[in-house]
Amino acid sequence: MLILAIDTALDACAAAVLDTATSKVIALESQAMKRGHAEALMPLIARVMKQSGVAFDALDRIAVTTGPGSFTGLRVGLSAARGIGLAAGKPVVGVTTLSAYAAPIVSDSGEQPIISAIDARHDHVYLQVVSANGGALLTPRVAPVSEALEAARFGAPHLVGNAARILADRWPGDAPPPIKVDVQAAPDIIWVARLGAAVDPAAALARPFYLRAPDAKPPKDMLPQAPQPTS
């Protein structure tokens, strides 16, 4: 299976082509960036596809990160993936950023739980906790950091994600300390591709995985106004 993976959910703009038959990454490019994904993504995908030597209609599937993450970044990646899928007549599947962070650790973890954590700002994090074999211990959610730290009850974890250090710095002193703190600005695009190859297209839909509403609100002058009484 040939997979094109796309990620713009967090602080990177990335794409890769994976051949699952040989487990070979045919082409890959990832650029660190906090903004500008909309301008960078399509040229980046074009370069990756040219490097791979694979035509769009030869792909079997497109995988894209669905969040949680930047609302703007998510829309950029999802729009590109859907457009490519529609033009090439290929299925598009979604992969959450939290799962993509945890996936490479599940493959070689010991007994310790894995906590994927993403900075949700305002002293909150998006988090998910899985066991060493990938079983769910805590489903994806957004929570205050103080509440997220209650995950210490599962034992000394492997912390991963762009908020891993946030949790590590405030880890309860009476709990077993994290065995590893793996700070990553964005998940590994190769694992987005691998997860995209493994999921069921009917269940892993390419739509935003929002755990809370956007922070942005329309200006007051754009809000509906109550009708004024007439004399």
Backbone bond lengths (Angstrom), bond angles and torsions (degrees), N, CA, C in turn:
res aa  C-N    CA-C-N  psi(-1)  N-CA   C-N-CA  omega(-1)  CA-C   N-CA-C  phi
1 M - - - 1.466 - - 1.520 109.79 -
2 L 1.317 116.48 133.15 1.454 122.05 176.89 1.522 108.95 -101.51
3 I 1.335 115.94 122.21 1.456 122.48 -175.80 1.517 110.16 -118.05
4 L 1.332 116.45 130.19 1.458 121.38 167.46 1.517 107.11 -99.84
5 A 1.329 117.87 120.15 1.463 122.53 179.17 1.517 109.69 -108.08
6 I 1.335 115.09 141.38 1.464 122.09 -177.42 1.522 108.71 -132.91
7 D 1.338 116.22 136.45 1.470 119.95 176.90 1.526 110.48 -141.20
8 T 1.324 115.36 122.05 1.471 121.76 173.10 1.524 110.15 -136.63
9 A 1.331 117.51 19.32 1.460 121.09 -171.02 1.528 113.75 -71.97
10 L 1.343 116.92 -31.67 1.456 119.90 -174.70 1.526 109.78 -126.55
11 D 1.329 118.18 -131.08 1.462 120.99 -172.98 1.523 113.16 -96.53
12 A 1.324 115.79 43.62 1.460 120.60 175.44 1.517 108.97 -153.45
13 C 1.319 114.45 155.44 1.459 122.23 171.80 1.522 104.61 -122.50
14 A 1.340 116.84 114.37 1.459 119.33 -170.00 1.518 111.52 -143.27
15 A 1.330 114.70 151.37 1.462 121.60 173.83 1.523 108.08 -150.71
16 A 1.322 115.32 152.50 1.464 120.61 179.12 1.513 109.27 -154.11
17 V 1.318 115.77 153.03 1.465 122.30 172.70 1.527 107.47 -115.96
18 L 1.327 116.02 122.77 1.463 122.84 -178.12 1.524 109.69 -116.64
19 D 1.324 116.16 135.38 1.460 122.28 172.18 1.526 107.26 -103.38
20 T 1.315 117.06 106.44 1.467 119.73 -175.70 1.524 112.13 -71.21
21 A 1.316 117.68 -21.59 1.464 120.05 -179.59 1.519 111.25 -65.49
22 T 1.336 115.72 -33.09 1.468 120.42 -179.57 1.519 112.69 -113.14
23 S 1.352 116.36 -2.29 1.469 122.98 -174.67 1.528 111.34 58.07
24 K 1.322 115.91 27.89 1.457 120.50 -177.60 1.521 110.91 -100.76
25 V 1.336 115.27 132.70 1.458 120.83 172.12 1.528 106.59 -84.19
26 I 1.310 116.41 109.77 1.461 120.95 -174.05 1.524 111.31 -76.43
27 A 1.315 116.28 -37.97 1.467 120.72 -179.60 1.516 108.98 -154.60
28 L 1.327 115.84 149.03 1.462 120.08 -177.97 1.522 109.28 -158.38
29 E 1.322 115.73 141.30 1.465 121.19 170.69 1.521 107.93 -148.62
30 S 1.317 115.92 134.60 1.464 121.44 178.39 1.520 108.87 -139.33
31 Q 1.313 115.97 129.22 1.457 121.91 178.59 1.528 108.96 -120.37
32 A 1.320 116.04 129.03 1.461 120.11 175.42 1.525 108.67 -72.91
33 M 1.327 116.82 129.35 1.465 120.54 176.69 1.521 109.98 -164.16
34 K 1.315 115.59 142.81 1.459 121.71 177.82 1.522 111.46 -92.87
35 R 1.328 116.56 -25.41 1.470 121.29 177.26 1.520 108.68 -150.83
36 G 1.311 116.12 168.60 1.455 119.58 -178.44 1.511 113.87 94.42
37 H 1.332 117.94 11.42 1.464 121.56 -178.89 1.528 111.65 -59.70
38 A 1.337 116.82 -38.39 1.464 120.42 -175.49 1.526 111.19 -61.42
39 E 1.329 116.32 -39.10 1.455 120.12 -179.49 1.532 112.17 -77.90
40 A 1.322 116.65 -30.57 1.470 120.55 -172.71 1.526 114.20 -88.04
41 L 1.340 117.91 -27.51 1.459 119.30 -166.11 1.525 114.38 -65.97
42 M 1.315 118.94 -54.33 1.464 119.73 -173.64 1.530 112.51 -63.05
43 P 1.343 119.62 -42.49 1.474 118.13 173.97 1.525 112.32 -61.12
44 L 1.345 116.83 -36.89 1.468 120.60 179.05 1.529 110.07 -64.69
45 I 1.331 117.46 -45.22 1.465 120.71 178.27 1.520 110.61 -61.27
46 A 1.332 116.87 -41.10 1.465 120.30 179.25 1.522 110.96 -60.33
47 R 1.332 116.69 -41.17 1.466 119.94 179.27 1.525 111.26 -66.12
48 V 1.331 116.37 -42.00 1.461 120.57 -179.58 1.524 110.54 -64.56
49 M 1.313 117.60 -43.61 1.455 120.12 179.76 1.531 111.11 -66.00
50 K 1.322 117.33 -38.93 1.466 120.20 177.52 1.517 110.41 -64.21
51 Q 1.331 116.75 -43.57 1.467 120.84 179.06 1.523 111.33 -62.60
52 S 1.328 116.48 -37.24 1.465 120.80 -177.10 1.523 112.04 -71.99
53 G 1.336 117.05 -27.91 1.459 119.94 -175.74 1.512 112.88 74.51
54 V 1.338 116.38 12.76 1.460 122.17 -178.94 1.525 109.22 -102.18
55 A 1.304 117.49 131.99 1.462 121.08 176.11 1.527 109.26 -79.63
56 F 1.313 116.63 152.14 1.460 120.11 -179.88 1.527 111.64 -57.44
57 D 1.344 116.85 -38.91 1.458 118.36 -177.67 1.525 113.04 -76.11
58 A 1.355 116.39 -5.03 1.463 120.54 175.16 1.523 112.10 -91.25
59 L 1.330 116.59 -10.47 1.463 120.17 177.15 1.527 110.14 -67.66
60 D 1.319 115.59 152.31 1.458 120.05 175.28 1.520 111.93 -99.20
61 R 1.334 115.33 -24.94 1.466 118.46 -174.52 1.515 109.52 -164.28
62 I 1.332 115.92 150.57 1.463 121.77 172.50 1.517 107.06 -115.79
63 A 1.331 116.50 132.84 1.460 122.21 178.10 1.522 108.79 -116.64
64 V 1.326 116.54 141.48 1.457 120.54 -177.99 1.525 109.56 -144.10
65 T 1.326 116.06 144.63 1.464 119.71 176.73 1.527 109.77 -72.88
66 T 1.314 114.84 139.32 1.465 121.09 -174.63 1.522 113.65 -110.68
67 G 1.340 117.26 -3.90 1.449 120.46 -178.34 1.519 111.35 110.48
68 P 1.319 116.49 -178.36 1.461 126.47 2.15 1.527 112.40 -67.50
69 G 1.334 113.90 157.32 1.447 120.33 -178.85 1.508 110.37 171.91
70 S 1.306 116.07 -156.66 1.458 121.97 179.77 1.523 109.68 -68.96
71 F 1.328 116.89 129.11 1.460 120.14 -179.51 1.523 110.56 -60.46
72 T 1.331 116.73 -42.08 1.460 120.46 179.89 1.516 111.03 -66.79
73 G 1.329 116.53 -47.01 1.453 120.40 179.84 1.516 112.81 -60.15
74 L 1.315 116.89 -41.74 1.462 120.62 179.73 1.517 111.26 -60.56
75 R 1.308 116.59 -43.99 1.463 119.67 -179.08 1.524 111.44 -62.77
76 V 1.335 116.63 -37.32 1.464 120.52 179.64 1.525 110.63 -62.80
77 G 1.336 116.72 -51.19 1.461 120.83 -178.19 1.511 113.00 -65.23
78 L 1.326 116.61 -43.46 1.459 120.21 -178.88 1.521 111.46 -66.13
79 S 1.317 117.04 -40.59 1.462 120.00 179.19 1.524 111.32 -63.27
80 A 1.338 115.95 -42.72 1.466 119.94 179.25 1.532 110.94 -64.15
81 A 1.329 116.47 -45.75 1.466 120.33 -178.57 1.522 111.31 -62.92
82 R 1.328 116.62 -43.99 1.462 119.79 179.85 1.524 111.18 -65.24
83 G 1.328 115.89 -39.93 1.455 119.30 179.36 1.517 112.16 -63.63
84 I 1.330 116.24 -44.11 1.462 120.40 178.48 1.525 110.31 -64.59
85 G 1.329 116.13 -43.71 1.454 120.12 179.82 1.522 112.20 -61.51
86 L 1.315 116.07 -41.19 1.464 120.39 179.75 1.529 110.63 -66.46
87 A 1.343 116.11 -45.90 1.465 120.03 -177.92 1.527 111.99 -66.36
88 A 1.339 116.76 -37.03 1.462 120.67 -176.95 1.520 112.79 -92.30
89 G 1.324 117.14 -8.36 1.455 120.52 -178.46 1.513 113.23 68.51
90 K 1.348 115.55 38.95 1.461 120.99 -177.06 1.525 111.01 -120.01
91 P 1.342 118.17 150.01 1.458 120.53 177.82 1.523 111.98 -68.75
92 V 1.315 115.94 146.84 1.466 122.46 177.66 1.520 107.89 -118.96
93 V 1.324 117.05 128.58 1.462 121.55 -178.69 1.520 110.09 -119.90
94 G 1.331 115.34 153.73 1.451 121.33 -179.84 1.519 112.28 -106.96
95 V 1.320 115.45 144.54 1.468 123.31 178.01 1.522 107.40 -130.59
96 T 1.325 118.78 128.27 1.459 119.69 -179.98 1.525 110.55 -75.62
97 T 1.319 115.46 149.48 1.457 120.01 178.43 1.529 111.36 -64.35
98 L 1.318 116.72 -36.11 1.465 120.35 -179.70 1.527 110.77 -63.48
99 S 1.335 117.06 -42.04 1.467 120.46 178.27 1.522 111.22 -68.14
100 A 1.333 116.38 -38.93 1.465 119.68 -179.72 1.523 111.17 -65.41
101 Y 1.331 117.56 -35.46 1.459 120.46 175.69 1.531 110.80 -63.93
102 A 1.326 116.93 -42.43 1.463 120.73 -173.47 1.530 113.57 -78.39
103 A 1.323 117.41 -29.63 1.468 121.70 -169.41 1.523 114.96 -53.37
104 P 1.344 120.11 -48.16 1.471 117.95 -178.12 1.517 113.57 -67.97
105 I 1.320 117.05 -20.63 1.464 120.54 -179.71 1.517 110.10 -83.04
106 V 1.327 116.80 -36.80 1.461 121.06 177.75 1.527 109.90 -55.94
107 S 1.312 116.97 -35.49 1.456 120.50 -175.29 1.522 113.56 -68.80
108 D 1.342 117.97 -21.82 1.464 118.81 -178.14 1.528 113.16 -134.71
109 S 1.325 116.84 13.79 1.463 119.76 -178.39 1.520 110.74 -76.33
110 G 1.328 115.31 156.61 1.459 120.42 176.45 1.511 111.00 -92.18
111 E 1.316 116.48 -116.81 1.458 121.32 -177.79 1.527 112.79 -92.61
112 Q 1.320 117.34 -13.05 1.451 120.85 -169.17 1.526 112.65 -78.78
113 P 1.327 116.75 145.73 1.466 120.60 174.06 1.525 110.02 -70.01
114 I 1.305 115.74 161.01 1.462 122.25 179.75 1.524 107.97 -119.39
115 I 1.318 116.20 123.85 1.460 121.63 178.08 1.523 108.79 -110.20
116 S 1.323 116.05 114.02 1.466 121.27 172.79 1.522 107.15 -90.71
117 A 1.328 116.65 130.41 1.467 120.01 -176.38 1.524 110.42 -138.86
118 I 1.335 114.68 132.77 1.462 122.30 179.70 1.518 108.27 -124.73
119 D 1.307 116.66 136.63 1.466 121.78 -179.48 1.533 109.78 -66.57
120 A 1.323 116.15 118.44 1.465 121.77 177.60 1.522 111.40 -101.51
121 R 1.332 115.99 3.76 1.468 123.97 178.88 1.537 110.62 68.29
122 H 1.324 114.32 170.67 1.471 121.41 179.71 1.534 111.98 55.70
123 D 1.356 116.11 37.42 1.465 122.74 178.61 1.529 112.26 62.48
124 H 1.320 116.14 32.38 1.465 122.69 175.58 1.534 108.60 -124.08
125 V 1.329 115.59 158.02 1.461 121.62 173.36 1.523 109.23 -136.00
126 Y 1.333 114.70 152.29 1.461 121.01 164.71 1.525 105.07 -89.18
127 L 1.316 117.30 135.23 1.459 117.91 179.73 1.512 112.31 -147.20
128 Q 1.312 113.58 160.31 1.457 123.44 175.45 1.517 106.41 -149.66
129 V 1.316 117.15 141.34 1.466 121.23 178.91 1.518 108.75 -122.91
130 V 1.333 116.13 128.05 1.454 121.18 176.45 1.518 109.19 -126.53
131 S 1.322 115.55 157.38 1.457 120.85 177.01 1.516 109.89 -78.60
132 A 1.319 116.35 175.63 1.463 120.75 -178.70 1.519 112.11 -59.36
133 N 1.348 117.01 -29.53 1.462 119.35 179.82 1.530 112.77 -94.85
134 G 1.334 116.19 8.56 1.454 119.89 176.01 1.517 115.42 93.85
135 G 1.315 117.90 -1.16 1.460 120.27 178.97 1.521 111.46 -69.96
136 A 1.316 116.06 145.87 1.463 120.62 -176.81 1.530 111.45 -73.38
137 L 1.330 115.48 127.20 1.465 121.73 172.86 1.529 110.33 -107.67
138 L 1.317 116.19 -34.02 1.463 122.24 178.12 1.519 106.86 -145.34
139 T 1.317 116.35 118.97 1.460 120.53 -176.64 1.524 111.04 -70.47
140 P 1.331 118.28 158.69 1.466 121.30 -178.09 1.523 111.99 -55.82
141 R 1.332 115.20 136.82 1.461 120.97 -178.79 1.520 110.03 -161.59
142 V 1.319 116.28 165.83 1.458 121.53 170.69 1.514 106.49 -110.12
143 A 1.331 116.80 136.23 1.456 120.42 -174.84 1.517 110.14 -152.45
144 P 1.340 117.31 153.52 1.467 119.69 170.80 1.524 109.42 -58.72
145 V 1.314 116.79 149.66 1.460 120.10 -179.85 1.527 110.34 -55.54
146 S 1.335 117.06 -40.29 1.474 120.36 -179.35 1.522 111.68 -59.53
147 E 1.329 116.20 -36.49 1.463 120.17 178.37 1.525 111.66 -76.77
148 A 1.333 115.83 -37.29 1.467 119.94 178.75 1.517 111.47 -61.09
149 L 1.326 116.73 -32.41 1.456 120.61 -178.87 1.524 112.65 -67.21
150 E 1.324 117.61 -12.81 1.463 120.40 175.36 1.527 111.28 -65.56
151 A 1.338 116.88 -14.90 1.464 120.38 176.22 1.521 111.52 -65.30
152 A 1.321 117.43 -8.54 1.470 121.03 175.50 1.526 110.97 -59.52
153 R 1.317 117.01 -19.73 1.468 120.09 -178.80 1.531 112.56 -65.98
154 F 1.337 116.91 -17.60 1.458 119.96 -179.75 1.528 112.65 -82.96
155 G 1.329 116.88 -6.25 1.460 120.68 179.81 1.510 112.35 110.80
156 A 1.326 116.38 178.44 1.462 121.97 -178.16 1.520 109.38 -64.32
157 P 1.344 118.17 116.72 1.462 119.75 -172.93 1.525 113.82 -99.56
158 H 1.306 113.39 169.56 1.465 122.22 163.18 1.525 104.52 -97.97
159 L 1.322 117.58 114.50 1.455 122.19 179.50 1.523 109.60 -92.02
160 V 1.338 117.17 131.98 1.449 120.51 179.94 1.523 109.55 -141.77
161 G 1.327 116.19 147.70 1.459 120.62 178.00 1.518 110.75 125.56
162 N 1.327 115.95 174.71 1.469 117.56 -178.15 1.523 112.52 -75.75
163 A 1.335 117.05 -8.14 1.467 120.52 175.74 1.528 111.89 -110.08
164 A 1.321 117.25 13.78 1.468 119.86 -178.87 1.524 111.42 -60.11
165 R 1.320 116.87 -40.61 1.459 120.40 -179.59 1.521 111.33 -69.36
166 I 1.322 117.08 -33.66 1.470 120.53 178.01 1.517 109.88 -58.73
167 L 1.324 117.11 -45.90 1.466 120.52 178.93 1.528 111.19 -70.08
168 A 1.318 116.77 -41.49 1.472 119.96 -177.57 1.519 111.58 -61.63
169 D 1.332 117.07 -39.58 1.460 120.80 -177.22 1.522 112.40 -69.16
170 R 1.321 117.22 -20.12 1.468 120.33 -179.13 1.530 112.02 -117.46
171 W 1.332 116.10 17.58 1.462 120.62 -177.50 1.525 110.11 -61.31
172 P 1.332 118.46 136.93 1.468 121.20 -177.81 1.526 112.05 -57.07
173 G 1.331 115.42 133.44 1.455 120.34 -178.17 1.507 113.82 -67.78
174 D 1.342 117.58 -21.87 1.463 120.53 -178.39 1.531 111.91 -95.26
175 A 1.340 117.50 9.15 1.464 121.32 -179.61 1.523 109.70 -111.50
176 P 1.338 117.21 153.30 1.472 119.07 175.93 1.529 109.87 -57.01
177 P 1.322 118.62 130.95 1.467 121.00 -176.08 1.525 111.64 -69.66
178 P 1.319 117.17 156.88 1.469 120.76 176.60 1.527 110.99 -57.74
179 I 1.322 116.71 142.30 1.458 120.24 178.61 1.529 110.95 -79.10
180 K 1.339 115.44 -23.83 1.458 119.66 178.72 1.525 109.22 -158.45
181 V 1.317 115.55 143.34 1.464 122.17 176.97 1.526 106.72 -120.04
182 D 1.309 115.81 107.03 1.462 122.65 -171.52 1.535 109.00 -111.46
183 V 1.329 116.32 90.57 1.468 121.45 -177.51 1.532 109.04 -83.13
184 Q 1.316 115.83 120.46 1.469 121.78 178.88 1.517 108.78 -132.49
185 A 1.324 116.67 130.98 1.465 120.51 -179.47 1.517 111.88 -67.04
186 A 1.321 116.99 -27.87 1.461 122.66 179.92 1.520 108.18 -155.60
187 P 1.329 117.87 157.47 1.462 118.99 178.14 1.519 112.03 -69.05
188 D 1.305 116.34 160.79 1.460 123.49 179.03 1.530 108.80 -69.87
189 I 1.325 117.75 121.38 1.463 121.56 -177.34 1.527 112.00 -61.60
190 I 1.326 117.40 -26.92 1.468 119.81 178.02 1.515 110.44 -63.96
191 W 1.344 115.81 -37.73 1.458 118.65 179.87 1.517 112.14 -76.71
192 V 1.311 117.25 -25.44 1.472 119.26 170.65 1.525 108.70 -62.05
193 A 1.326 116.29 -42.60 1.466 120.98 178.67 1.530 111.02 -64.66
194 R 1.320 116.80 -44.90 1.468 119.74 -177.68 1.520 111.74 -65.32
195 L 1.313 116.52 -42.05 1.459 119.40 176.71 1.528 110.38 -65.77
196 G 1.335 115.96 -39.46 1.453 119.56 178.92 1.511 112.81 -61.34
197 A 1.326 117.04 -31.82 1.460 120.84 177.87 1.524 111.89 -74.48
198 A 1.332 116.39 -26.00 1.462 120.63 -173.60 1.524 114.16 -89.65
199 V 1.337 117.56 -23.86 1.458 119.71 -172.42 1.524 112.02 -78.95
200 D 1.317 114.60 163.40 1.463 122.64 175.67 1.528 108.06 -87.35
201 P 1.331 118.57 119.18 1.465 120.11 -178.84 1.522 113.94 -56.92
202 A 1.326 116.59 -28.57 1.465 119.73 -179.53 1.521 112.13 -72.24
203 A 1.338 116.38 -22.71 1.469 120.32 -177.18 1.522 112.31 -105.47
204 A 1.328 117.69 -33.36 1.467 121.90 -176.73 1.526 109.09 -94.70
205 L 1.315 115.97 79.30 1.458 120.97 -174.30 1.527 111.47 -78.45
206 A 1.308 115.88 145.62 1.464 121.54 179.97 1.520 109.27 -87.55
207 R 1.314 115.01 75.02 1.453 120.80 176.88 1.524 108.26 -140.90
208 P 1.332 117.59 155.10 1.471 120.33 -173.94 1.524 112.85 -57.20
209 F 1.321 115.46 134.35 1.464 121.64 176.66 1.525 107.07 -101.39
210 Y 1.317 115.20 83.17 1.463 121.16 -178.35 1.527 109.47 -90.83
211 L 1.323 116.03 132.95 1.458 120.68 174.97 1.518 112.00 -105.08
212 R 1.340 116.09 -5.76 1.455 120.56 172.95 1.527 108.50 -159.89
213 A 1.310 116.53 165.52 1.458 121.22 -178.35 1.522 110.44 -73.67
214 P 1.337 117.40 157.43 1.467 120.33 177.85 1.520 111.41 -59.74
215 D 1.363 115.25 150.80 1.457 120.09 175.87 1.528 111.10 -72.45
216 A 1.327 115.85 -32.19 1.458 119.86 -175.08 1.523 111.00 -68.10
217 K 1.308 115.76 138.97 1.453 121.89 177.25 1.525 108.75 -126.65
218 P 1.332 116.93 148.21 1.462 118.29 -179.69 1.522 110.83 -66.36
219 P 1.347 117.51 149.23 1.464 120.49 176.53 1.523 110.82 -57.45
220 K 1.327 115.07 153.63 1.457 119.29 -177.06 1.526 112.11 -57.44
221 D 1.357 115.88 -35.19 1.452 117.56 -177.49 1.526 112.99 -74.04
222 M 1.367 117.07 -4.07 1.458 120.78 176.74 1.524 111.77 -102.16
223 L 1.329 116.77 -7.46 1.454 120.40 179.76 1.521 110.20 -77.11
224 P 1.352 117.53 147.49 1.452 119.68 178.09 1.521 110.52 -58.67
225 Q 1.292 116.70 138.56 1.452 122.18 179.65 1.519 110.94 -102.00
226 A 1.313 115.79 141.65 1.464 119.89 177.21 1.524 108.86 -67.05
227 P 1.327 117.76 140.44 1.462 120.02 179.26 1.517 111.07 -62.00
228 Q 1.307 116.22 140.09 1.451 121.32 179.80 1.523 110.44 -88.06
229 P 1.308 117.34 139.81 1.466 120.11 179.42 1.530 110.11 -64.93
230 T 1.281 115.30 144.33 1.462 120.02 177.48 1.517 109.72 -106.28
231 S 1.289 116.57 146.63 1.455 121.06 -178.70 1.514 109.83 -90.09
